Amino acid sequence: IGMTDFLLRLLINVLFVIGIIHFLYYRRSRRADYYFTFAIISLSTFMIVALLGTVKLKTGFALGLFAIFSIIRYRTESMPVREMTYLFAIIAISVVNALAGDAVGWIGLIAINVIFVVAISLAELTRKMKHLACKYVKYDRIDLIVPARRAELIADLEKRLGITVRRVD
């Protein structure tokens, strides 16, 4: 892979990934912490796969590398399903952009990226349930964490957080 080819693939990857993160994910969720995470993981995945793509790898090793990246979990908090799905898509796009250029050509590579964008857009538009923002809270009123006092728990959370609480798990 030549430097020009590498930089063009990187540019395609960055444009499509930032487009997905900003226009599809962030506009709906407003989670800046995942914006940063998705962008850096995409760049890291692209760089590693593109650079390792120049070395002859066995398919099993390549799939193992992909699996490792796709199951990343942070110890500080578990990642919600929607965010894990976006993370998986971002990683998949980065791997495809790093490896598929020669096999499909530039038009094919752009078409694959457009297919990802369209699929994610359709999934976002056709979701049956309205998206609710998820907030993890360390809660100190243990006496309210019982089914009989659920209404008090919700009222206390709304007062402290300054938001309307729709659901508590």
DSSP file with accessible surface (Angstrom, degrees, kcal/mol):
  #  RESIDUE AA STRUCTURE BP1 BP2  ACC     N-H-->O    O-->H-N    N-H-->O    O-->H-N    TCO  KAPPA ALPHA  PHI   PSI    X-CA   Y-CA   Z-CA
    1    1 A I              0   0   90      0, 0.0     2,-0.1     0, 0.0    53,-0.0   0.000 360.0 360.0 360.0 121.0    0.0    0.0    0.0
    2    2 A G     >  -     0   0   45      1,-0.1     4,-2.8     4,-0.0     5,-0.2  -0.321 360.0-108.5 -78.9 166.3    1.5    3.3   -1.1
    3    3 A M  H  > S+     0   0  132      2,-0.2     4,-2.7     1,-0.2     5,-0.2   0.905 119.0  49.2 -63.4 -41.5    1.5    6.5    0.8
    4    4 A T  H  > S+     0   0  106      2,-0.2     4,-2.5     1,-0.2    -1,-0.2   0.940 113.1  47.3 -63.6 -45.5   -1.1    8.2   -1.5
    5    5 A D  H  > S+     0   0   30      2,-0.2     4,-2.4     1,-0.2    -2,-0.2   0.927 113.0  49.6 -60.1 -44.8   -3.3    5.1   -1.4
    6    6 A F  H  X S+     0   0   30     -4,-2.8     4,-2.6     1,-0.2    -2,-0.2   0.932 111.9  47.2 -60.4 -47.8   -3.0    5.0    2.4
    7    7 A L  H  X S+     0   0   91     -4,-2.7     4,-2.6     1,-0.2    -1,-0.2   0.880 111.5  50.8 -66.1 -37.0   -3.9    8.7    2.8
    8    8 A L  H  X S+     0   0   78     -4,-2.5     4,-2.6     2,-0.2    -1,-0.2   0.920 111.9  47.1 -66.1 -42.8   -6.8    8.5    0.4
    9    9 A R  H  X S+     0   0    7     -4,-2.4     4,-2.6     2,-0.2    -2,-0.2   0.910 112.4  50.5 -62.8 -41.7   -8.2    5.5    2.4
   10   10 A L  H  X S+     0   0   30     -4,-2.6     4,-3.0    -5,-0.2     5,-0.2   0.925 110.4  49.7 -62.1 -43.6   -7.6    7.4    5.6
   11   11 A L  H  X S+     0   0   94     -4,-2.6     4,-2.8     2,-0.2     5,-0.2   0.931 111.5  48.1 -61.2 -46.5   -9.5   10.5    4.2
   12   12 A I  H  X S+     0   0   21     -4,-2.6     4,-2.4     2,-0.2     5,-0.3   0.938 113.6  48.6 -58.9 -45.4  -12.4    8.3    3.1
   13   13 A N  H  X S+     0   0    0     -4,-2.6     4,-2.9     1,-0.2     5,-0.3   0.949 112.8  46.5 -60.8 -49.3  -12.5    6.7    6.5
   14   14 A V  H  X S+     0   0   60     -4,-3.0     4,-2.7     1,-0.2     5,-0.3   0.932 113.2  49.1 -61.6 -45.5  -12.3    9.9    8.5
   15   15 A L  H  X S+     0   0  110     -4,-2.8     4,-2.0    -5,-0.2    -1,-0.2   0.940 116.9  40.1 -62.0 -46.9  -15.0   11.6    6.3
   16   16 A F  H  X S+     0   0   45     -4,-2.4     4,-2.5    -5,-0.2    -2,-0.2   0.918 117.3  47.9 -71.2 -41.0  -17.5    8.8    6.6
   17   17 A V  H  X S+     0   0    2     -4,-2.9     4,-3.1    -5,-0.3     5,-0.2   0.945 113.9  45.8 -66.5 -46.8  -16.9    8.0   10.2
   18   18 A I  H  X S+     0   0   62     -4,-2.7     4,-3.2    -5,-0.3     5,-0.4   0.906 112.3  53.5 -62.9 -38.1  -17.1   11.6   11.4
   19   19 A G  H  X>S+     0   0   22     -4,-2.0     4,-2.3    -5,-0.3     5,-0.7   0.939 112.1  43.8 -59.7 -45.7  -20.3   11.9    9.2
   20   20 A I  I  X>S+     0   0    1     -4,-2.5     5,-2.3     3,-0.2     4,-1.4   0.941 117.3  45.5 -64.5 -47.0  -21.8    8.9   11.0
   21   21 A I  I  <>S+     0   0    0     -4,-3.1     5,-3.6     3,-0.2     6,-0.3   0.949 123.1  33.7 -62.9 -49.0  -20.7   10.1   14.4
   22   22 A H  I  <>S+     0   0   59     -4,-3.2     5,-1.1    -5,-0.2    -3,-0.2   0.951 127.4  32.5 -75.9 -49.4  -21.8   13.7   14.0
   23   23 A F  I  <5S+     0   0  114     -4,-2.3    -3,-0.2    -5,-0.4    -2,-0.1   0.770 132.6  24.3 -85.6 -25.1  -24.9   13.5   11.8
   24   24 A L  I  <<S+     0   0   30     -4,-1.4     4,-0.4    -5,-0.7    -3,-0.2   0.834 131.4  26.8-105.7 -46.8  -26.4   10.2   12.9
   25   25 A Y  I >><S+     0   0    0     -5,-2.3     4,-2.2     2,-0.1     3,-0.8   0.972 123.0  40.6 -82.5 -58.7  -25.2    9.4   16.4
   26   26 A Y  I 3><S+     0   0   56     -5,-3.6     4,-2.5     1,-0.3    -4,-0.2   0.871 107.7  60.1 -66.3 -38.0  -24.4   12.8   18.1
   27   27 A R  H 34<S+     0   0  146     -5,-1.1    -1,-0.3    -6,-0.3    -2,-0.1   0.829 115.6  35.7 -58.5 -31.3  -27.4   14.7   16.7
   28   28 A R  H <4 S+     0   0   96     -3,-0.8    -2,-0.2    -4,-0.4    -1,-0.2   0.826 130.3  27.5 -91.9 -34.4  -29.7   12.2   18.4
   29   29 A S  H  < S-     0   0   11     -4,-2.2    -3,-0.2    -5,-0.1    -2,-0.2   0.748  77.1-149.9-103.2 -27.8  -27.9   11.4   21.6
   30   30 A R     <  +     0   0  157     -4,-2.5     2,-1.0    -5,-0.3     3,-0.1   0.801  43.1 148.7  58.9  30.9  -25.8   14.5   22.4
   31   31 A R     >  +     0   0   42      1,-0.2     4,-1.4    -6,-0.2     3,-0.4  -0.772  22.0 177.8 -97.8  93.0  -23.2   12.2   24.1
   32   32 A A  H  > S+     0   0   60     -2,-1.0     4,-2.0     1,-0.2     5,-0.2   0.797  75.8  65.1 -66.7 -27.9  -19.8   14.0   23.5
   33   33 A D  H  > S+     0   0   78      1,-0.2     4,-1.8     2,-0.2    -1,-0.2   0.916 106.0  42.1 -64.2 -39.1  -18.0   11.4   25.5
   34   34 A Y  H  > S+     0   0   10     -3,-0.4     4,-3.1     2,-0.2     5,-0.3   0.805 106.1  64.0 -77.0 -27.4  -18.8    8.7   22.9
   35   35 A Y  H  X S+     0   0   63     -4,-1.4     4,-2.0     2,-0.2    -2,-0.2   0.966 108.4  41.6 -55.4 -51.8  -18.1   11.1   20.0
   36   36 A F  H  X S+     0   0  140     -4,-2.0     4,-2.5     2,-0.2     5,-0.3   0.934 115.4  50.7 -61.2 -47.2  -14.5   11.2   21.1
   37   37 A T  H  X S+     0   0   26     -4,-1.8     4,-2.6     1,-0.2     5,-0.3   0.932 110.9  47.4 -59.6 -49.1  -14.4    7.5   21.8
   38   38 A F  H  X S+     0   0    0     -4,-3.1     4,-2.3     1,-0.2    -1,-0.2   0.911 113.0  49.2 -60.8 -42.8  -15.8    6.5   18.4
   39   39 A A  H  X S+     0   0   26     -4,-2.0     4,-2.3    -5,-0.3    -2,-0.2   0.937 114.6  43.2 -64.3 -45.6  -13.4    8.9   16.5
   40   40 A I  H  X S+     0   0   76     -4,-2.5     4,-2.8     2,-0.2     5,-0.2   0.906 114.4  49.4 -70.7 -40.0  -10.3    7.7   18.3
   41   41 A I  H  X S+     0   0   17     -4,-2.6     4,-2.9    -5,-0.3     5,-0.2   0.911 111.2  51.1 -66.0 -38.3  -11.2    4.0   18.1
   42   42 A S  H  X S+     0   0    4     -4,-2.3     4,-2.8    -5,-0.3    -2,-0.2   0.951 112.7  44.9 -61.2 -48.6  -11.9    4.4   14.4
   43   43 A L  H  X S+     0   0   72     -4,-2.3     4,-2.6     1,-0.2    -2,-0.2   0.934 115.3  47.9 -61.5 -45.4   -8.6    6.0   13.8
   44   44 A S  H  X S+     0   0   50     -4,-2.8     4,-2.6     2,-0.2     5,-0.2   0.925 113.2  47.3 -62.3 -45.7   -6.7    3.5   15.9
   45   45 A T  H  X S+     0   0    0     -4,-2.9     4,-2.8    -5,-0.2     5,-0.3   0.936 112.6  49.4 -62.2 -46.8   -8.5    0.5   14.2
   46   46 A F  H  X S+     0   0    0     -4,-2.8     4,-2.8    -5,-0.2     5,-0.3   0.939 113.2  46.6 -57.6 -48.8   -7.8    2.0   10.7
   47   47 A M  H  X S+     0   0   61     -4,-2.6     4,-2.5    -5,-0.2     5,-0.3   0.937 115.2  44.9 -61.8 -47.6   -4.1    2.5   11.5
   48   48 A I  H  X S+     0   0   64     -4,-2.6     4,-2.8    -5,-0.2     5,-0.2   0.946 117.6  43.3 -63.3 -49.0   -3.5   -0.9   13.0
   49   49 A V  H  X S+     0   0   11     -4,-2.8     4,-1.9    -5,-0.2    -2,-0.2   0.913 115.0  49.3 -66.7 -41.5   -5.4   -2.8   10.3
   50   50 A A  H  < S+     0   0    3     -4,-2.8     4,-0.5    -5,-0.3    -1,-0.2   0.925 116.1  42.6 -63.6 -43.1   -3.9   -0.8    7.5
   51   51 A L  H >< S+     0   0  106     -4,-2.5     3,-0.7    -5,-0.3     4,-0.2   0.879 117.4  45.4 -73.5 -36.3   -0.4   -1.2    8.8
   52   52 A L  H >< S+     0   0   57     -4,-2.8     3,-1.4    -5,-0.3    -1,-0.2   0.740 100.3  71.9 -75.6 -20.8   -0.9   -4.9    9.6
   53   53 A G  T 3< S+     0   0   40     -4,-1.9    -1,-0.2     1,-0.3    -2,-0.2   0.718  88.6  61.5 -66.0 -21.0   -2.5   -5.3    6.2
   54   54 A T  T <  S+     0   0   87     -3,-0.7     2,-0.4    -4,-0.5    -1,-0.3   0.678  96.4  72.1 -77.9 -14.9    0.9   -5.0    4.6
   55   55 A V  S <  S-     0   0   82     -3,-1.4     2,-0.5    -4,-0.2     0, 0.0  -0.793  98.0-107.6 -99.6 139.2    2.1   -8.1    6.5
   56   56 A K        -     0   0  205     -2,-0.4     2,-0.4     1,-0.0    -2,-0.1  -0.551  47.7-178.9 -67.9 117.2    0.8  -11.5    5.5
   57   57 A L        -     0   0   69     -2,-0.5     2,-0.2    -4,-0.1    -5,-0.0  -0.917  29.1-115.4-118.8 148.3   -1.7  -12.5    8.2
   58   58 A K     >  -     0   0  171     -2,-0.4     4,-2.1     1,-0.1     3,-0.2  -0.500  29.7-118.4 -74.5 149.8   -3.7  -15.6    8.6
   59   59 A T  H  > S+     0   0  108      1,-0.2     4,-2.8     2,-0.2     5,-0.3   0.893 113.2  56.6 -58.0 -40.2   -7.5  -15.1    8.4
   60   60 A G  H  > S+     0   0   55      1,-0.2     4,-2.3     2,-0.2    -1,-0.2   0.903 107.0  48.2 -60.7 -40.9   -7.9  -16.4   12.0
   61   61 A F  H  > S+     0   0  114     -3,-0.2     4,-2.5     2,-0.2    -1,-0.2   0.926 112.0  49.3 -65.9 -42.9   -5.5  -13.8   13.3
   62   62 A A  H  X S+     0   0   39     -4,-2.1     4,-2.3     1,-0.2    -2,-0.2   0.921 112.7  47.0 -62.7 -43.8   -7.2  -11.0   11.4
   63   63 A L  H  X S+     0   0  112     -4,-2.8     4,-2.7     2,-0.2    -1,-0.2   0.884 110.7  53.1 -65.9 -36.6  -10.7  -12.1   12.7
   64   64 A G  H  X S+     0   0   32     -4,-2.3     4,-2.5    -5,-0.3    -2,-0.2   0.918 108.7  49.3 -63.4 -41.9   -9.3  -12.4   16.2
   65   65 A L  H  X S+     0   0   31     -4,-2.5     4,-2.1     2,-0.2    -2,-0.2   0.940 112.1  48.3 -61.6 -45.3   -8.0   -8.8   16.0
   66   66 A F  H  X S+     0   0   51     -4,-2.3     4,-2.1     1,-0.2    -2,-0.2   0.919 111.3  50.8 -61.2 -42.5  -11.4   -7.7   14.8
   67   67 A A  H  X S+     0   0   44     -4,-2.7     4,-1.1     1,-0.2    -1,-0.2   0.908 107.2  53.6 -64.3 -40.6  -13.1   -9.6   17.6
   68   68 A I  H >< S+     0   0  113     -4,-2.5     3,-0.7     1,-0.2    -1,-0.2   0.947 112.7  43.3 -60.2 -47.1  -10.9   -8.0   20.2
   69   69 A F  H >< S+     0   0   35     -4,-2.1     3,-1.1     1,-0.2    -1,-0.2   0.855 110.3  56.5 -67.2 -33.4  -11.7   -4.5   19.0
   70   70 A S  H 3< S+     0   0   22     -4,-2.1    -1,-0.2     1,-0.2    -2,-0.2   0.658 106.6  48.7 -77.7 -12.2  -15.4   -5.3   18.7
   71   71 A I  T << S+     0   0  117     -4,-1.1    -1,-0.2    -3,-0.7    -2,-0.2   0.146  75.7 146.0-111.7  21.7  -15.9   -6.4   22.3
   72   72 A I    <   +     0   0   42     -3,-1.1     2,-0.4    12,-0.1    -3,-0.1  -0.340  22.4 179.6 -59.8 130.7  -14.1   -3.5   23.9
   73   73 A R        -     0   0  143     -2,-0.1     2,-0.4     5,-0.1     5,-0.1  -0.996  21.5-134.4-133.7 141.1  -15.8   -2.7   27.2
   74   74 A Y        -     0   0   91      3,-0.4     3,-0.4    -2,-0.4     5,-0.1  -0.770   6.9-142.7 -97.0 140.8  -14.7    0.1   29.6
   75   75 A R  S    S+     0   0  253     -2,-0.4     3,-0.1     1,-0.2    -1,-0.1   0.711  93.9  68.6 -75.2 -19.6  -14.5   -0.7   33.3
   76   76 A T  S    S-     0   0  132      1,-0.3     2,-0.3    -3,-0.0    -1,-0.2   0.870 120.8 -15.3 -70.0 -36.3  -15.8    2.7   34.4
   77   77 A E  S    S-     0   0   66     -3,-0.4    -3,-0.4    59,-0.0    -1,-0.3  -0.968  74.3-101.6-160.4 152.5  -19.3    2.0   33.1
   78   78 A S        -     0   0   57     -2,-0.3    -5,-0.1    -3,-0.1    -3,-0.1  -0.538  40.8-116.7 -78.3 148.9  -20.9   -0.5   30.8
   79   79 A M        -     0   0    9     -2,-0.2    -1,-0.1     1,-0.1     5,-0.1  -0.726  28.6-117.0 -88.9 128.7  -21.7    0.7   27.3
   80   80 A P     >  -     0   0   22      0, 0.0     4,-2.4     0, 0.0     5,-0.2  -0.199  28.2-108.2 -60.3 157.7  -25.4    0.8   26.3
   81   81 A V  H  > S+     0   0  120      1,-0.2     4,-2.4     2,-0.2     5,-0.2   0.885 117.3  53.1 -57.7 -43.9  -26.5   -1.4   23.4
   82   82 A R  H  > S+     0   0   26      1,-0.2     4,-2.2     2,-0.2    -1,-0.2   0.926 111.4  46.0 -60.4 -43.3  -27.0    1.5   21.0
   83   83 A E  H  > S+     0   0    8      1,-0.2     4,-2.6     2,-0.2    -1,-0.2   0.890 111.1  52.2 -68.9 -37.8  -23.4    2.8   21.6
   84   84 A M  H  X S+     0   0   41     -4,-2.4     4,-2.6     2,-0.2    -1,-0.2   0.888 108.9  51.9 -63.5 -37.0  -22.0   -0.7   21.3
   85   85 A T  H  X S+     0   0   87     -4,-2.4     4,-2.5    -5,-0.2    -2,-0.2   0.931 110.8  46.2 -65.5 -45.2  -23.7   -1.0   18.0
   86   86 A Y  H  X S+     0   0   10     -4,-2.2     4,-2.9     2,-0.2     5,-0.2   0.914 111.7  52.5 -62.2 -41.8  -22.3    2.2   16.7
   87   87 A L  H  X S+     0   0    1     -4,-2.6     4,-2.5     2,-0.2    -2,-0.2   0.941 109.7  48.4 -59.7 -45.3  -18.9    1.2   18.0
   88   88 A F  H  X S+     0   0  100     -4,-2.6     4,-2.7     1,-0.2    -2,-0.2   0.929 113.0  47.9 -60.9 -44.0  -19.1   -2.1   16.1
   89   89 A A  H  X S+     0   0   15     -4,-2.5     4,-2.8     2,-0.2     5,-0.2   0.918 111.3  50.4 -64.1 -42.7  -20.2   -0.3   12.9
   90   90 A I  H  X S+     0   0    0     -4,-2.9     4,-2.2     2,-0.2    -1,-0.2   0.910 112.7  46.7 -62.4 -42.5  -17.3    2.3   13.3
   91   91 A I  H  X S+     0   0    0     -4,-2.5     4,-2.5    -5,-0.2    -2,-0.2   0.936 112.2  50.5 -65.3 -44.4  -14.8   -0.6   13.7
   92   92 A A  H  X S+     0   0   14     -4,-2.7     4,-2.8    -5,-0.2    -2,-0.2   0.930 111.0  48.4 -60.4 -45.0  -16.3   -2.5   10.8
   93   93 A I  H  X S+     0   0    0     -4,-2.8     4,-2.9     1,-0.2     5,-0.2   0.925 111.6  50.2 -61.2 -43.2  -16.1    0.6    8.5
   94   94 A S  H  X S+     0   0    0     -4,-2.2     4,-1.7    -5,-0.2    -1,-0.2   0.900 111.7  47.5 -64.6 -40.0  -12.5    1.3    9.6
   95   95 A V  H  X S+     0   0   27     -4,-2.5     4,-2.0     2,-0.2     5,-0.3   0.939 113.6  47.9 -65.6 -45.8  -11.4   -2.3    8.9
   96   96 A V  H  X S+     0   0   39     -4,-2.8     4,-3.0     1,-0.2     5,-0.3   0.940 112.4  48.8 -60.7 -46.0  -13.2   -2.3    5.5
   97   97 A N  H  < S+     0   0    0     -4,-2.9     4,-0.3     1,-0.2    -1,-0.2   0.840 113.0  48.6 -64.9 -31.0  -11.6    1.1    4.5
   98   98 A A  H  < S+     0   0    3     -4,-1.7    -1,-0.2    -5,-0.2    -2,-0.2   0.832 127.6  20.3 -76.8 -30.4   -8.1   -0.2    5.6
   99   99 A L  H  < S+     0   0   87     -4,-2.0     3,-0.4    -3,-0.1     4,-0.4   0.730 110.5  63.2-112.9 -28.3   -8.3   -3.5    3.7
  100  100 A A  S  X S+     0   0   21     -4,-3.0     4,-1.9    -5,-0.3     5,-0.4   0.500  70.2  97.8 -88.6  -2.5  -10.8   -3.5    0.9
  101  101 A G  H  > S+     0   0    5     -5,-0.3     4,-2.1    -4,-0.3    -1,-0.2   0.910  87.9  40.7 -53.7 -51.5   -9.5   -0.8   -1.4
  102  102 A D  H  4 S+     0   0  133     -3,-0.4    -1,-0.2     1,-0.2    -2,-0.1   0.876 114.7  53.0 -68.0 -35.3   -7.6   -3.1   -3.9
  103  103 A A  H  4 S+     0   0   90     -4,-0.4    -1,-0.2     1,-0.2    -2,-0.2   0.845 126.1  19.1 -71.3 -34.1  -10.4   -5.7   -4.0
  104  104 A V  H  X S-     0   0   65     -4,-1.9     4,-0.8     1,-0.1    -2,-0.2   0.534 100.6-129.5-116.2 -10.2  -13.3   -3.3   -4.8
  105  105 A G  H  X  -     0   0   31     -4,-2.1     4,-2.4    -5,-0.4     5,-0.2  -0.054  40.1 -66.4  78.6 172.0  -11.6   -0.2   -6.2
  106  106 A W  H  > S+     0   0   96      2,-0.2     4,-2.4     1,-0.2     5,-0.2   0.901 134.6  47.9 -66.4 -42.1  -12.2    3.4   -5.2
  107  107 A I  H  > S+     0   0  148      1,-0.2     4,-2.6     2,-0.2    -1,-0.2   0.926 113.5  48.8 -65.8 -41.8  -15.8    3.6   -6.4
  108  108 A G  H  X S+     0   0   22     -4,-0.8     4,-2.4     2,-0.2    -2,-0.2   0.900 110.3  51.4 -62.8 -40.3  -16.6    0.3   -4.7
  109  109 A L  H  X S+     0   0    0     -4,-2.4     4,-2.0     2,-0.2    -2,-0.2   0.937 112.2  45.3 -64.2 -43.8  -15.0    1.5   -1.4
  110  110 A I  H  X S+     0   0   74     -4,-2.4     4,-2.6     1,-0.2    -2,-0.2   0.914 111.5  53.7 -66.0 -39.7  -17.1    4.6   -1.5
  111  111 A A  H  X S+     0   0   45     -4,-2.6     4,-2.6     1,-0.2    -2,-0.2   0.909 107.0  51.5 -61.3 -41.0  -20.2    2.6   -2.3
  112  112 A I  H  X S+     0   0   48     -4,-2.4     4,-2.2     2,-0.2    -1,-0.2   0.929 110.8  48.2 -61.7 -43.8  -19.6    0.3    0.7
  113  113 A N  H  X S+     0   0    1     -4,-2.0     4,-2.3     2,-0.2    -2,-0.2   0.907 110.5  51.0 -63.0 -41.6  -19.3    3.4    2.9
  114  114 A V  H  X S+     0   0   68     -4,-2.6     4,-3.0     2,-0.2     5,-0.2   0.908 107.5  54.0 -63.0 -39.9  -22.5    4.8    1.5
  115  115 A I  H  X S+     0   0  115     -4,-2.6     4,-2.8     1,-0.2     5,-0.2   0.925 108.2  49.8 -60.5 -42.8  -24.2    1.5    2.2
  116  116 A F  H  X S+     0   0   53     -4,-2.2     4,-2.6     2,-0.2     5,-0.2   0.944 112.7  46.9 -58.6 -48.6  -23.1    1.7    5.8
  117  117 A V  H  X S+     0   0   41     -4,-2.3     4,-2.8     1,-0.2    -2,-0.2   0.930 113.9  46.9 -61.2 -46.0  -24.4    5.3    6.1
  118  118 A V  H  X S+     0   0   74     -4,-3.0     4,-2.9     2,-0.2     5,-0.2   0.930 112.6  49.7 -63.6 -43.8  -27.8    4.4    4.5
  119  119 A A  H  X S+     0   0   54     -4,-2.8     4,-2.3    -5,-0.2    -2,-0.2   0.931 113.7  45.0 -62.2 -44.3  -28.2    1.3    6.6
  120  120 A I  H  X S+     0   0   25     -4,-2.6     4,-2.5    -5,-0.2    -1,-0.2   0.922 113.4  51.2 -66.0 -41.6  -27.5    3.2    9.8
  121  121 A S  H  X S+     0   0   30     -4,-2.8     4,-2.4    -5,-0.2    -2,-0.2   0.932 111.5  46.8 -60.9 -45.6  -29.8    6.1    8.7
  122  122 A L  H  X S+     0   0   97     -4,-2.9     4,-2.1     1,-0.2    -1,-0.2   0.903 111.3  51.6 -64.2 -40.4  -32.6    3.7    7.9
  123  123 A A  H  < S+     0   0   54     -4,-2.3     4,-0.4    -5,-0.2    -1,-0.2   0.912 112.2  46.5 -62.8 -41.2  -32.2    2.0   11.2
  124  124 A E  H >< S+     0   0   15     -4,-2.5     3,-0.6     1,-0.2    -2,-0.2   0.888 114.6  47.2 -67.7 -39.3  -32.3    5.3   13.1
  125  125 A L  H 3< S+     0   0  138     -4,-2.4    -1,-0.2     1,-0.2    -2,-0.2   0.801 115.1  44.4 -73.3 -29.1  -35.3    6.5   11.2
  126  126 A T  T 3< S+     0   0   97     -4,-2.1    -1,-0.2    -5,-0.2    -2,-0.2   0.335  75.3 131.4-102.3   8.9  -37.3    3.3   11.6
  127  127 A R    <   -     0   0   84     -3,-0.6     4,-0.1    -4,-0.4    -3,-0.0  -0.413  51.2-146.2 -63.7 131.3  -36.7    2.6   15.3
  128  128 A K  S    S+     0   0  205     -2,-0.1     2,-0.3     2,-0.1    -1,-0.2   0.872  79.1  60.1 -68.2 -38.5  -40.1    1.9   16.8
  129  129 A M  S    S-     0   0  137      1,-0.0     2,-0.2    -3,-0.0     3,-0.0  -0.726  90.3-114.6 -95.6 141.9  -39.2    3.4   20.2
  130  130 A K        -     0   0  167     -2,-0.3     2,-0.2     1,-0.1    -2,-0.1  -0.510  41.8-104.5 -68.8 139.3  -38.2    7.0   20.7
  131  131 A H        -     0   0   43     -2,-0.2     2,-0.4    -4,-0.1    -1,-0.1  -0.465  35.6-163.7 -69.8 130.6  -34.7    7.3   21.9
  132  132 A L        -     0   0   79     -2,-0.2     2,-0.1    -3,-0.0  -103,-0.0  -0.952  23.6-116.3-112.7 136.0  -34.3    8.1   25.5
  133  133 A A        -     0   0   84     -2,-0.4     2,-0.5     1,-0.0  -104,-0.0  -0.469  28.4-139.4 -68.0 141.5  -31.0    9.4   26.9
  134  134 A C        -     0   0   59     -2,-0.1     2,-0.4     2,-0.0    -1,-0.0  -0.877  18.9-173.6-106.8 132.4  -29.5    7.0   29.4
  135  135 A K        -     0   0  136     -2,-0.5     2,-0.5     2,-0.0    -2,-0.0  -0.990  14.6-147.8-130.5 123.1  -27.8    8.4   32.5
  136  136 A Y        -     0   0  108     -2,-0.4     2,-0.4     2,-0.0    -2,-0.0  -0.796  22.3-171.7 -89.2 130.7  -26.0    6.3   35.0
  137  137 A V        -     0   0   66     -2,-0.5     2,-0.8     2,-0.0    -2,-0.0  -0.981  25.8-140.9-128.7 131.3  -26.3    7.6   38.5
  138  138 A K        -     0   0  211     -2,-0.4     2,-0.4     2,-0.0    -2,-0.0  -0.844  33.8-159.0 -85.5 116.3  -24.5    6.6   41.7
  139  139 A Y        -     0   0   38     -2,-0.8     3,-0.0     1,-0.1    -2,-0.0  -0.841  22.3-171.6-109.8 133.9  -27.4    6.9   44.1
  140  140 A D        +     0   0  111     -2,-0.4     2,-1.3     1,-0.1     3,-0.2   0.529  64.8  87.7-102.7  -6.4  -27.0    7.3   47.9
  141  141 A R    >   +     0   0   82      1,-0.2     3,-1.7     2,-0.1     4,-0.4  -0.602  46.2 168.4 -95.7  78.9  -30.6    6.9   49.2
  142  142 A I  G >   +     0   0  120     -2,-1.3     3,-1.6     1,-0.3    -1,-0.2   0.833  69.1  68.8 -60.9 -31.1  -30.7    3.2   49.6
  143  143 A D  G 3  S+     0   0   76      1,-0.3    -1,-0.3    -3,-0.2     6,-0.1   0.757  97.8  52.5 -63.0 -21.6  -34.0    3.4   51.5
  144  144 A L  G <  S+     0   0    2     -3,-1.7     2,-1.7     1,-0.2     9,-0.3   0.548  83.0  91.5 -91.4  -6.4  -35.8    4.5   48.3
  145  145 A I    <   +     0   0   92     -3,-1.6    -1,-0.2    -4,-0.4     5,-0.1  -0.408  65.7  97.3 -90.5  63.0  -34.5    1.6   46.2
  146  146 A V  S >  S-     0   0   66     -2,-1.7     3,-1.5     1,-0.1     7,-0.2  -0.985  82.9-115.2-142.1 149.1  -37.5   -0.7   46.9
  147  147 A P  G >  S+     0   0  125      0, 0.0     3,-1.4     0, 0.0     4,-0.2   0.861 112.4  59.6 -55.7 -35.7  -40.6   -1.3   44.8
  148  148 A A  G 3  S+     0   0   98      1,-0.3     3,-0.2     2,-0.1     4,-0.1   0.759 110.6  41.0 -67.5 -22.1  -42.9    0.2   47.4
  149  149 A R  G <> S+     0   0   74     -3,-1.5     4,-2.2     1,-0.1    -1,-0.3   0.065  76.0 120.1-114.9  26.0  -41.1    3.6   47.2
  150  150 A R  H <> S+     0   0  113     -3,-1.4     4,-2.6     1,-0.2     5,-0.2   0.884  74.0  53.0 -58.1 -43.9  -40.6    3.8   43.5
  151  151 A A  H  > S+     0   0   82     -4,-0.2     4,-2.4     1,-0.2    -1,-0.2   0.906 110.4  48.0 -62.0 -40.5  -42.5    7.1   43.1
  152  152 A E  H  > S+     0   0   94      2,-0.2     4,-2.6     1,-0.2    -1,-0.2   0.891 110.0  53.1 -65.7 -39.4  -40.4    8.7   45.8
  153  153 A L  H  X S+     0   0   13     -4,-2.2     4,-2.6    -9,-0.3    -2,-0.2   0.946 111.2  45.6 -59.2 -48.8  -37.3    7.5   44.1
  154  154 A I  H  X S+     0   0   37     -4,-2.6     4,-2.7     1,-0.2     5,-0.2   0.920 112.8  50.4 -63.5 -42.6  -38.3    9.0   40.8
  155  155 A A  H  X S+     0   0   54     -4,-2.4     4,-2.2    -5,-0.2    -1,-0.2   0.918 111.6  48.5 -62.2 -41.7  -39.3   12.3   42.4
  156  156 A D  H  X S+     0   0   21     -4,-2.6     4,-2.5     2,-0.2     5,-0.2   0.920 112.0  48.8 -65.6 -42.3  -36.0   12.5   44.3
  157  157 A L  H  X S+     0   0   17     -4,-2.6     4,-3.0     2,-0.2     5,-0.3   0.918 111.2  49.8 -63.4 -43.6  -34.0   11.8   41.1
  158  158 A E  H  X S+     0   0   67     -4,-2.7     4,-1.9     2,-0.2     5,-0.4   0.910 112.3  48.3 -61.7 -40.3  -36.0   14.4   39.1
  159  159 A K  H  < S+     0   0  179     -4,-2.2    -2,-0.2    -5,-0.2    -1,-0.2   0.937 117.6  40.2 -66.0 -44.9  -35.3   17.0   41.9
  160  160 A R  H  < S+     0   0  121     -4,-2.5    -2,-0.2     1,-0.2    -1,-0.2   0.871 123.8  37.0 -73.2 -39.2  -31.6   16.2   42.1
  161  161 A L  H  < S-     0   0   62     -4,-3.0    -1,-0.2    -5,-0.2    -2,-0.2   0.667  95.3-134.1 -88.9 -22.3  -30.9   15.8   38.3
  162  162 A G     <  +     0   0   66     -4,-1.9     2,-0.3    -5,-0.3    -3,-0.1   0.798  69.6 102.8  72.8  27.4  -33.3   18.5   37.1
  163  163 A I  S    S-     0   0   84     -5,-0.4     2,-0.5    -6,-0.3    -1,-0.3  -0.889  80.4 -98.8-133.7 165.1  -34.7   16.3   34.4
  164  164 A T        -     0   0   99     -2,-0.3     2,-0.6    -3,-0.1   -10,-0.0  -0.775  35.9-145.5 -84.7 126.0  -37.8   14.3   33.8
  165  165 A V        +     0   0   24     -2,-0.5     3,-0.1     1,-0.2    -7,-0.1  -0.830  23.6 173.1 -96.5 120.2  -37.2   10.6   34.6
  166  166 A R        +     0   0  181     -2,-0.6     2,-0.3     1,-0.3    -1,-0.2   0.750  66.8  11.0 -94.1 -32.7  -39.1    8.2   32.4
  167  167 A R        -     0   0  155    -13,-0.0     2,-0.4     2,-0.0    -1,-0.3  -0.996  57.3-160.8-151.4 144.0  -37.6    4.9   33.5
  168  168 A V              0   0   25     -2,-0.3   -14,-0.0    -3,-0.1   -15,-0.0  -0.998 360.0 360.0-129.4 129.7  -35.4    3.6   36.3
  169  169 A D              0   0  168     -2,-0.4    -2,-0.0     0, 0.0     0, 0.0  -0.974 360.0 360.0-117.3 360.0  -33.5    0.3   36.3
